[in-house]
Amino acid sequence: MDKDAIKLIENEISLFIRRIVISEKQNRMLERSAYVLLRQLSVEGPAGVKSLSEQLDLDISTVSRQAAALEQKKYIDKFPNPKDGRSYFYRITDSGIKELDDNRQRRYKRLSDLLTEWTEDEKQTFGHLLKKYNQTVFEKTKP
């Protein structure tokens, strides 16, 4: 294994993550966990905390904390589980859909602005390599 390549990749991933966090703060983006939670609810529909935790591979306390914050902002609401009434499901609200869409558009615009000097081939290659990396990480970290 080429140690120089691994060092380069590790360094660039660290910088990549840091710059994403900085960019999200500067551009008034939703926190990553809030964005992911809203996106999950918009795609998959209502779900309980345990199910969301499993789907997103997040700790239940993280999902609960983020859900409470999103509920306070009226981006999601909770309702009793129709099967047993003891637990609750969360669903995205109309204002949550709007916030998610606004955030998604700001993310697209930010990426588009950043990559204006890249060729279409470079953007496609980068996207495919990120996808391959994410799939590899997912496959290698499954229990």
C-alpha positions in Angstrom: 0.0 0.0 0.0 1.3 3.4 -1.0 1.8 5.3 2.4 2.2 8.6 0.6 -1.2 8.2 -1.1 -2.8 7.2 2.2 -1.3 10.2 4.0 -2.5 12.5 1.2 -6.0 11.1 1.4 -6.2 11.3 5.2 -5.0 14.9 5.1 -7.4 15.9 2.4 -10.4 14.2 4.1 -9.6 16.1 7.3 -9.4 19.4 5.4 -12.6 18.6 3.4 -14.6 17.9 6.6 -13.3 21.1 8.3 -14.1 23.2 5.3 -17.6 21.8 5.0 -18.3 22.7 8.6 -16.9 26.2 8.2 -18.9 26.7 5.0 -22.1 25.5 6.6 -21.8 28.0 9.4 -20.9 30.9 7.0 -23.8 30.2 4.7 -26.4 29.7 7.5 -26.9 26.1 6.7 -28.8 23.6 8.8 -26.5 21.5 11.0 -25.5 18.3 9.2 -27.5 16.1 11.5 -30.6 18.3 11.1 -30.3 18.3 7.3 -29.9 14.5 7.2 -32.9 14.0 9.6 -35.1 16.3 7.5 -34.0 14.7 4.3 -34.6 11.2 5.7 -38.2 12.1 6.8 -38.9 13.8 3.5 -37.8 10.7 1.5 -38.9 7.8 3.7 -41.8 9.4 5.5 -42.7 9.3 9.2 -40.5 7.3 11.6 -39.7 6.8 15.2 -36.5 7.7 17.0 -35.2 4.2 17.1 -35.9 3.6 13.4 -34.3 7.0 12.5 -31.3 6.1 14.6 -30.8 2.8 12.8 -31.5 4.2 9.3 -29.0 7.1 9.8 -26.5 5.2 11.9 -26.7 7.8 14.7 -27.0 7.4 18.4 -30.6 7.5 19.7 -29.7 10.5 22.0 -28.4 12.4 18.9 -31.6 11.8 17.0 -33.7 12.7 20.0 -31.9 15.9 20.6 -31.9 17.0 17.0 -35.6 16.0 16.6 -36.5 18.1 19.7 -34.7 21.1 18.2 -36.4 20.6 14.8 -39.8 20.2 16.5 -39.2 23.5 18.4 -38.6 25.2 15.1 -41.7 23.6 13.7 -39.8 21.8 11.0 -41.1 18.4 12.2 -43.9 17.4 14.4 -44.6 14.2 16.4 -47.6 12.1 16.6 -48.5 8.8 18.4 -47.5 5.6 16.8 -50.7 4.4 15.2 -49.9 0.7 16.1 -49.4 1.1 19.8 -49.9 4.8 20.8 -47.1 4.6 23.4 -44.2 5.7 21.2 -44.1 8.6 18.8 -43.3 9.1 15.1 -41.9 12.2 13.6 -42.9 13.7 10.3 -41.6 16.7 8.3 -43.9 19.7 8.2 -44.5 22.1 5.3 -42.1 24.6 6.9 -39.5 21.7 7.3 -39.9 20.9 3.6 -39.3 24.6 2.7 -36.3 24.8 5.0 -34.9 21.6 3.6 -35.4 22.8 0.0 -33.9 26.2 0.7 -30.9 24.5 2.3 -30.5 22.1 -0.6 -30.6 25.0 -3.1 -28.0 27.0 -1.1 -25.8 23.9 -1.0 -26.2 23.4 -4.8 -25.4 27.1 -5.4 -22.4 27.0 -3.1 -21.0 23.9 -4.9 -21.7 25.4 -8.3 -20.0 28.6 -7.4 -17.0 26.7 -6.0 -16.6 24.5 -9.0 -17.1 27.0 -11.8 -13.6 26.5 -13.0 -13.8 22.7 -13.0 -14.6 20.8 -16.2 -17.7 18.7 -16.4 -15.5 15.6 -16.5 -13.7 16.7 -13.3 -17.0 17.2 -11.5 -18.3 13.9 -12.7 -15.0 12.1 -11.7 -15.1 13.8 -8.2 -18.7 12.8 -7.7 -18.1 9.2 -8.7 -15.0 8.9 -6.5 -16.9 10.4 -3.5 -19.7 7.9 -4.2 -17.2 5.0 -4.4 -15.6 6.2 -1.1 -18.9 6.4 0.7 -20.0 3.0 -0.5 -16.7 1.5 0.6 -17.0 3.1 4.0 -20.5 1.8 4.4 -19.7 -1.7 3.3 -16.6 -1.9 5.6 -18.3 -0.5 8.6 -21.5 -2.6 8.6 -21.8 -4.7 11.7 
